[in-house]
């Protein structure tokens, strides 16, 4: 059987890079994506040094509706299957429902929902192939959702709606594909200490936020499960905060 492989979107920084690095340490070959080639070139040696037998990079903007098929085609060109699909890339800007610009609305839906759906759909034959090759472990899909998709927060209506849709998508994936060995988990954290949370660090200091390492550990646990165990979602809140923060 060929070695394990994974596709990680948004793999050049933050949570995506953290999970990609752990996958490399576990011996996975990787396809990683980011918007710029420079960002990918910067982390490729690090992932190889961490243990990835092979690292393929694809510079792509997920707001481009052709990008998802391009990314999966690049993975398929080098790997016969896909043991893990990490749907990490996303965008989000704050704004009230009353004033939210439709251009930003469209981009948020394209990046946070349309692209993950298309990536998942295009990857399904590769995921099924991995599950068939390794029926004990199956193939895993891990989607980075958000606490905003579970509990509403003023100003995050559009972002939260796309993340709620992600939760639903993964639930449906399990209904349709877990019998084939392809299982999904959404991880829905509160504010994580990444640059995506910089806009609110004047109110919530970085040292009070969830750490990237925490999310990496949860993802690792999911990867270690057998194909017979399904964990549809994991909700992660900040210590000392209410459920919606």
BALOBA-1460 file (C-alpha; in Angstrom, 3 decimals):
// residues 245
<rec num="1" residu="x" x="0.000" y="0.000" z="0.000"/>
<rec num="2" residu="x" x="1.272" y="3.486" z="-0.800"/>
<rec num="3" residu="x" x="2.127" y="5.819" z="2.049"/>
<rec num="4" residu="x" x="-0.434" y="8.075" z="3.647"/>
<rec num="5" residu="x" x="-1.262" y="11.422" z="2.092"/>
<rec num="6" residu="x" x="-3.283" y="14.461" z="3.095"/>
<rec num="7" residu="x" x="-4.510" y="17.687" z="1.554"/>
<rec num="8" residu="x" x="-4.455" y="20.784" z="3.766"/>
<rec num="9" residu="x" x="-5.986" y="24.086" z="2.691"/>
<rec num="10" residu="x" x="-4.601" y="27.250" z="4.223"/>
<rec num="11" residu="x" x="-1.507" y="25.257" z="5.123"/>
<rec num="12" residu="x" x="1.073" y="28.027" z="5.219"/>
<rec num="13" residu="x" x="0.227" y="29.545" z="8.611"/>
<rec num="14" residu="x" x="-1.857" y="29.310" z="11.762"/>
<rec num="15" residu="x" x="-3.974" y="26.242" z="12.382"/>
<rec num="16" residu="x" x="-3.406" y="24.878" z="8.893"/>
<rec num="17" residu="x" x="0.366" y="24.935" z="9.261"/>
<rec num="18" residu="x" x="0.095" y="23.459" z="12.744"/>
<rec num="19" residu="x" x="-1.937" y="20.502" z="11.477"/>
<rec num="20" residu="x" x="0.241" y="20.099" z="8.375"/>
<rec num="21" residu="x" x="3.343" y="19.965" z="10.582"/>
<rec num="22" residu="x" x="1.795" y="17.277" z="12.778"/>
<rec num="23" residu="x" x="0.782" y="15.295" z="9.699"/>
<rec num="24" residu="x" x="4.376" y="15.534" z="8.468"/>
<rec num="25" residu="x" x="5.610" y="14.254" z="11.828"/>
<rec num="26" residu="x" x="3.205" y="11.331" z="11.458"/>
<rec num="27" residu="x" x="4.685" y="10.448" z="8.080"/>
<rec num="28" residu="x" x="2.015" y="11.811" z="5.754"/>
<rec num="29" residu="x" x="2.929" y="13.145" z="2.343"/>
<rec num="30" residu="x" x="1.208" y="16.467" z="1.825"/>
<rec num="31" residu="x" x="-0.497" y="18.693" z="-0.659"/>
<rec num="32" residu="x" x="-0.799" y="22.148" z="0.884"/>
<rec num="33" residu="x" x="-2.458" y="25.255" z="-0.459"/>
<rec num="34" residu="x" x="-2.258" y="28.975" z="0.190"/>
<rec num="35" residu="x" x="-2.944" y="32.068" z="-1.852"/>
<rec num="36" residu="x" x="0.689" y="32.859" z="-2.654"/>
<rec num="37" residu="x" x="3.556" y="30.729" z="-3.882"/>
<rec num="38" residu="x" x="5.973" y="32.611" z="-1.642"/>
<rec num="39" residu="x" x="4.133" y="31.575" z="1.501"/>
<rec num="40" residu="x" x="4.153" y="27.944" z="0.388"/>
<rec num="41" residu="x" x="7.839" y="28.011" z="-0.593"/>
<rec num="42" residu="x" x="8.646" y="29.334" z="2.877"/>
<rec num="43" residu="x" x="7.061" y="26.408" z="4.737"/>
<rec num="44" residu="x" x="7.797" y="23.527" z="2.342"/>
<rec num="45" residu="x" x="11.324" y="22.878" z="3.736"/>
<rec num="46" residu="x" x="9.956" y="22.965" z="7.288"/>
<rec num="47" residu="x" x="7.353" y="20.320" z="6.471"/>
<rec num="48" residu="x" x="9.931" y="18.112" z="4.773"/>
<rec num="49" residu="x" x="12.231" y="18.480" z="7.775"/>
<rec num="50" residu="x" x="9.335" y="17.522" z="10.056"/>
<rec num="51" residu="x" x="9.060" y="14.193" z="8.261"/>
<rec num="52" residu="x" x="6.787" y="14.537" z="5.225"/>
<rec num="53" residu="x" x="8.121" y="12.164" z="2.549"/>
<rec num="54" residu="x" x="6.761" y="14.465" z="-0.145"/>
<rec num="55" residu="x" x="5.281" y="17.966" z="-0.159"/>
<rec num="56" residu="x" x="3.329" y="19.307" z="-3.118"/>
<rec num="57" residu="x" x="2.230" y="22.935" z="-3.097"/>
<rec num="58" residu="x" x="-0.613" y="24.630" z="-4.952"/>
<rec num="59" residu="x" x="-0.973" y="28.407" z="-4.928"/>
<rec num="60" residu="x" x="-4.693" y="29.107" z="-5.266"/>
<rec num="61" residu="x" x="-7.269" y="31.644" z="-4.138"/>
<rec num="62" residu="x" x="-10.366" y="29.777" z="-2.985"/>
<rec num="63" residu="x" x="-12.484" y="32.758" z="-3.991"/>
<rec num="64" residu="x" x="-11.744" y="31.617" z="-7.553"/>
<rec num="65" residu="x" x="-14.385" y="29.026" z="-8.405"/>
<rec num="66" residu="x" x="-11.912" y="27.039" z="-10.519"/>
<rec num="67" residu="x" x="-9.459" y="26.635" z="-7.650"/>
<rec num="68" residu="x" x="-10.941" y="23.619" z="-5.855"/>
<rec num="69" residu="x" x="-10.801" y="21.336" z="-8.876"/>
<rec num="70" residu="x" x="-7.260" y="22.572" z="-9.597"/>
<rec num="71" residu="x" x="-6.130" y="21.718" z="-6.071"/>
<rec num="72" residu="x" x="-7.602" y="18.215" z="-6.048"/>
<rec num="73" residu="x" x="-6.242" y="17.531" z="-9.537"/>
<rec num="74" residu="x" x="-2.765" y="18.442" z="-8.293"/>
<rec num="75" residu="x" x="-3.101" y="15.989" z="-5.397"/>
<rec num="76" residu="x" x="-4.437" y="13.267" z="-7.697"/>
<rec num="77" residu="x" x="-1.483" y="13.737" z="-10.039"/>
<rec num="78" residu="x" x="0.956" y="12.669" z="-7.322"/>
<rec num="79" residu="x" x="-1.051" y="10.440" z="-4.969"/>
<rec num="80" residu="x" x="-3.418" y="7.566" z="-5.667"/>
<rec num="81" residu="x" x="-5.639" y="8.292" z="-2.673"/>
<rec num="82" residu="x" x="-6.240" y="10.787" z="0.156"/>
<rec num="83" residu="x" x="-6.173" y="9.617" z="3.773"/>
<rec num="84" residu="x" x="-7.051" y="13.016" z="5.230"/>
<rec num="85" residu="x" x="-8.659" y="16.183" z="3.920"/>
<rec num="86" residu="x" x="-8.173" y="19.225" z="6.163"/>
<rec num="87" residu="x" x="-10.604" y="22.008" z="5.240"/>
<rec num="88" residu="x" x="-8.954" y="24.847" z="7.082"/>
<rec num="89" residu="x" x="-8.816" y="27.887" z="4.789"/>
<rec num="90" residu="x" x="-11.405" y="30.569" z="5.444"/>
<rec num="91" residu="x" x="-12.094" y="34.274" z="5.524"/>
<rec num="92" residu="x" x="-14.141" y="36.396" z="7.856"/>
<rec num="93" residu="x" x="-14.856" y="40.038" z="8.409"/>
<rec num="94" residu="x" x="-17.100" y="41.576" z="11.006"/>
<rec num="95" residu="x" x="-20.141" y="43.587" z="10.057"/>
<rec num="96" residu="x" x="-23.780" y="43.938" z="10.982"/>
<rec num="97" residu="x" x="-26.545" y="42.359" z="8.924"/>
<rec num="98" residu="x" x="-27.940" y="45.808" z="8.218"/>
<rec num="99" residu="x" x="-24.710" y="47.106" z="6.651"/>
<rec num="100" residu="x" x="-22.814" y="44.076" z="5.366"/>
<rec num="101" residu="x" x="-21.583" y="44.653" z="1.766"/>
<rec num="102" residu="x" x="-22.789" y="42.041" z="-0.718"/>
<rec num="103" residu="x" x="-19.358" y="41.805" z="-2.325"/>
<rec num="104" residu="x" x="-17.907" y="40.632" z="0.979"/>
<rec num="105" residu="x" x="-20.942" y="38.383" z="1.466"/>
<rec num="106" residu="x" x="-20.267" y="36.663" z="-1.868"/>
<rec num="107" residu="x" x="-16.550" y="36.194" z="-1.158"/>
<rec num="108" residu="x" x="-17.238" y="34.781" z="2.309"/>
<rec num="109" residu="x" x="-19.680" y="32.235" z="0.893"/>
<rec num="110" residu="x" x="-17.311" y="31.289" z="-1.919"/>
<rec num="111" residu="x" x="-14.301" y="30.735" z="0.353"/>
<rec num="112" residu="x" x="-16.024" y="29.342" z="3.446"/>
<rec num="113" residu="x" x="-18.715" y="27.166" z="1.868"/>
<rec num="114" residu="x" x="-18.570" y="26.749" z="-1.900"/>
<rec num="115" residu="x" x="-14.843" y="25.944" z="-1.983"/>
<rec num="116" residu="x" x="-14.936" y="23.394" z="0.886"/>
<rec num="117" residu="x" x="-17.968" y="21.726" z="-0.665"/>
<rec num="118" residu="x" x="-16.282" y="21.516" z="-4.070"/>
<rec num="119" residu="x" x="-13.038" y="20.271" z="-2.539"/>
<rec num="120" residu="x" x="-14.925" y="17.595" z="-0.639"/>
<rec num="121" residu="x" x="-16.937" y="16.555" z="-3.664"/>
<rec num="122" residu="x" x="-13.870" y="16.377" z="-5.919"/>
<rec num="123" residu="x" x="-11.876" y="14.490" z="-3.279"/>
<rec num="124" residu="x" x="-14.505" y="11.832" z="-2.646"/>
<rec num="125" residu="x" x="-13.064" y="9.198" z="-5.018"/>
<rec num="126" residu="x" x="-9.624" y="9.649" z="-3.433"/>
<rec num="127" residu="x" x="-11.035" y="9.475" z="0.099"/>
<rec num="128" residu="x" x="-13.018" y="6.346" z="-0.741"/>
<rec num="129" residu="x" x="-9.899" y="4.791" z="-2.247"/>
<rec num="130" residu="x" x="-7.944" y="5.448" z="0.956"/>
<rec num="131" residu="x" x="-10.750" y="3.961" z="3.057"/>
<rec num="132" residu="x" x="-10.791" y="0.864" z="0.859"/>
<rec num="133" residu="x" x="-7.017" y="0.482" z="1.147"/>
<rec num="134" residu="x" x="-7.090" y="0.870" z="4.935"/>
<rec num="135" residu="x" x="-10.543" y="-0.167" z="6.169"/>
<rec num="136" residu="x" x="-9.516" y="-0.147" z="9.831"/>
<rec num="137" residu="x" x="-8.649" y="3.572" z="9.826"/>
<rec num="138" residu="x" x="-10.703" y="4.767" z="6.866"/>
<rec num="139" residu="x" x="-10.292" y="8.307" z="5.554"/>
<rec num="140" residu="x" x="-10.808" y="11.448" z="7.632"/>
<rec num="141" residu="x" x="-12.210" y="14.855" z="6.808"/>
<rec num="142" residu="x" x="-11.506" y="17.566" z="9.378"/>
<rec num="143" residu="x" x="-13.224" y="20.900" z="8.840"/>
<rec num="144" residu="x" x="-12.347" y="24.031" z="10.802"/>
<rec num="145" residu="x" x="-15.664" y="25.588" z="11.679"/>
<rec num="146" residu="x" x="-16.124" y="28.168" z="14.446"/>
<rec num="147" residu="x" x="-17.927" y="28.749" z="17.684"/>
<rec num="148" residu="x" x="-19.729" y="31.512" z="15.752"/>
<rec num="149" residu="x" x="-21.434" y="28.734" z="13.800"/>
<rec num="150" residu="x" x="-22.790" y="27.239" z="17.021"/>
<rec num="151" residu="x" x="-23.621" y="30.338" z="19.088"/>
<rec num="152" residu="x" x="-24.514" y="33.666" z="17.502"/>
<rec num="153" residu="x" x="-22.291" y="36.690" z="18.015"/>
<rec num="154" residu="x" x="-23.257" y="40.204" z="17.005"/>
<rec num="155" residu="x" x="-21.275" y="41.355" z="13.997"/>
<rec num="156" residu="x" x="-20.398" y="37.842" z="12.836"/>
<rec num="157" residu="x" x="-23.690" y="36.909" z="11.189"/>
<rec num="158" residu="x" x="-22.336" y="36.062" z="7.727"/>
<rec num="159" residu="x" x="-19.178" y="34.379" z="8.952"/>
<rec num="160" residu="x" x="-21.186" y="32.419" z="11.502"/>
<rec num="161" residu="x" x="-23.739" y="31.373" z="8.896"/>
<rec num="162" residu="x" x="-21.027" y="29.870" z="6.681"/>
<rec num="163" residu="x" x="-19.553" y="27.995" z="9.631"/>
<rec num="164" residu="x" x="-22.984" y="26.692" z="10.648"/>
<rec num="165" residu="x" x="-23.330" y="25.437" z="7.088"/>
<rec num="166" residu="x" x="-19.970" y="23.681" z="7.457"/>
<rec num="167" residu="x" x="-21.236" y="21.880" z="10.550"/>
<rec num="168" residu="x" x="-24.284" y="20.722" z="8.611"/>
<rec num="169" residu="x" x="-22.184" y="19.650" z="5.633"/>
<rec num="170" residu="x" x="-19.978" y="17.427" z="7.767"/>
<rec num="171" residu="x" x="-23.004" y="15.917" z="9.517"/>
<rec num="172" residu="x" x="-24.422" y="15.025" z="6.111"/>
<rec num="173" residu="x" x="-21.075" y="13.615" z="4.985"/>
<rec num="174" residu="x" x="-21.206" y="11.201" z="7.907"/>
<rec num="175" residu="x" x="-24.764" y="10.181" z="7.047"/>
<rec num="176" residu="x" x="-23.790" y="9.464" z="3.454"/>
<rec num="177" residu="x" x="-20.205" y="8.185" z="3.631"/>
<rec num="178" residu="x" x="-19.297" y="6.836" z="7.066"/>
<rec num="179" residu="x" x="-20.524" y="3.426" z="5.942"/>
<rec num="180" residu="x" x="-17.860" y="3.618" z="3.230"/>
<rec num="181" residu="x" x="-15.163" y="4.437" z="5.776"/>
<rec num="182" residu="x" x="-15.054" y="8.191" z="5.092"/>
<rec num="183" residu="x" x="-15.822" y="10.104" z="8.279"/>
<rec num="184" residu="x" x="-15.860" y="13.802" z="9.092"/>
<rec num="185" residu="x" x="-15.361" y="15.993" z="12.131"/>
<rec num="186" residu="x" x="-15.964" y="19.721" z="12.461"/>
<rec num="187" residu="x" x="-13.836" y="21.512" z="15.036"/>
<rec num="188" residu="x" x="-15.631" y="24.666" z="16.194"/>
<rec num="189" residu="x" x="-13.354" y="26.757" z="18.425"/>
<rec num="190" residu="x" x="-13.770" y="30.147" z="19.961"/>
<rec num="191" residu="x" x="-11.048" y="32.707" z="19.334"/>
<rec num="192" residu="x" x="-7.713" y="31.020" z="18.541"/>
<rec num="193" residu="x" x="-4.426" y="32.906" z="18.789"/>
<rec num="194" residu="x" x="-3.746" y="33.384" z="15.075"/>
<rec num="195" residu="x" x="-3.469" y="36.463" z="12.885"/>
<rec num="196" residu="x" x="-7.106" y="35.983" z="11.894"/>
<rec num="197" residu="x" x="-8.005" y="36.987" z="15.459"/>
<rec num="198" residu="x" x="-5.765" y="40.058" z="15.553"/>
<rec num="199" residu="x" x="-8.761" y="42.355" z="15.078"/>
<rec num="200" residu="x" x="-10.111" y="41.539" z="18.540"/>
<rec num="201" residu="x" x="-6.907" y="41.159" z="20.566"/>
<rec num="202" residu="x" x="-7.408" y="44.592" z="22.087"/>
<rec num="203" residu="x" x="-10.431" y="43.086" z="23.833"/>
<rec num="204" residu="x" x="-9.285" y="39.470" z="24.192"/>
<rec num="205" residu="x" x="-5.519" y="39.231" z="24.753"/>
<rec num="206" residu="x" x="-3.666" y="36.551" z="22.823"/>
<rec num="207" residu="x" x="-2.665" y="34.789" z="26.044"/>
<rec num="208" residu="x" x="-6.354" y="34.312" z="26.859"/>
<rec num="209" residu="x" x="-7.175" y="32.735" z="23.509"/>
<rec num="210" residu="x" x="-7.239" y="29.056" z="22.577"/>
<rec num="211" residu="x" x="-3.827" y="27.939" z="21.336"/>
<rec num="212" residu="x" x="-3.121" y="26.509" z="17.889"/>
<rec num="213" residu="x" x="-1.529" y="23.525" z="19.627"/>
<rec num="214" residu="x" x="-4.872" y="22.731" z="21.260"/>
<rec num="215" residu="x" x="-6.561" y="22.422" z="17.880"/>
<rec num="216" residu="x" x="-3.674" y="20.365" z="16.514"/>
<rec num="217" residu="x" x="-4.054" y="17.893" z="19.382"/>
<rec num="218" residu="x" x="-7.773" y="17.513" z="18.707"/>
<rec num="219" residu="x" x="-7.136" y="16.930" z="15.005"/>
<rec num="220" residu="x" x="-4.492" y="14.331" z="15.846"/>
<rec num="221" residu="x" x="-6.933" y="12.475" z="18.076"/>
<rec num="222" residu="x" x="-9.466" y="12.327" z="15.245"/>
<rec num="223" residu="x" x="-6.838" y="10.951" z="12.859"/>
<rec num="224" residu="x" x="-6.048" y="8.186" z="15.361"/>
<rec num="225" residu="x" x="-9.635" y="6.920" z="15.574"/>
<rec num="226" residu="x" x="-10.767" y="3.782" z="13.811"/>
<rec num="227" residu="x" x="-13.220" y="4.019" z="10.932"/>
<rec num="228" residu="x" x="-15.928" y="2.727" z="13.262"/>
<rec num="229" residu="x" x="-15.909" y="5.824" z="15.469"/>
<rec num="230" residu="x" x="-17.603" y="8.988" z="14.239"/>
<rec num="231" residu="x" x="-17.167" y="12.310" z="16.046"/>
<rec num="232" residu="x" x="-19.362" y="14.764" z="14.123"/>
<rec num="233" residu="x" x="-18.184" y="17.915" z="15.895"/>
<rec num="234" residu="x" x="-16.000" y="19.223" z="18.678"/>
<rec num="235" residu="x" x="-16.869" y="22.571" z="20.265"/>
<rec num="236" residu="x" x="-14.020" y="24.372" z="22.026"/>
<rec num="237" residu="x" x="-14.620" y="27.385" z="24.274"/>
<rec num="238" residu="x" x="-12.158" y="29.665" z="26.009"/>
<rec num="239" residu="x" x="-11.480" y="29.178" z="29.692"/>
<rec num="240" residu="x" x="-13.379" y="31.714" z="31.744"/>
<rec num="241" residu="x" x="-15.627" y="32.734" z="28.871"/>
<rec num="242" residu="x" x="-19.285" y="31.996" z="28.245"/>
<rec num="243" residu="x" x="-20.386" y="29.444" z="25.694"/>
<rec num="244" residu="x" x="-20.585" y="31.986" z="22.901"/>
<rec num="245" residu="x" x="-17.164" y="33.612" z="23.319"/>
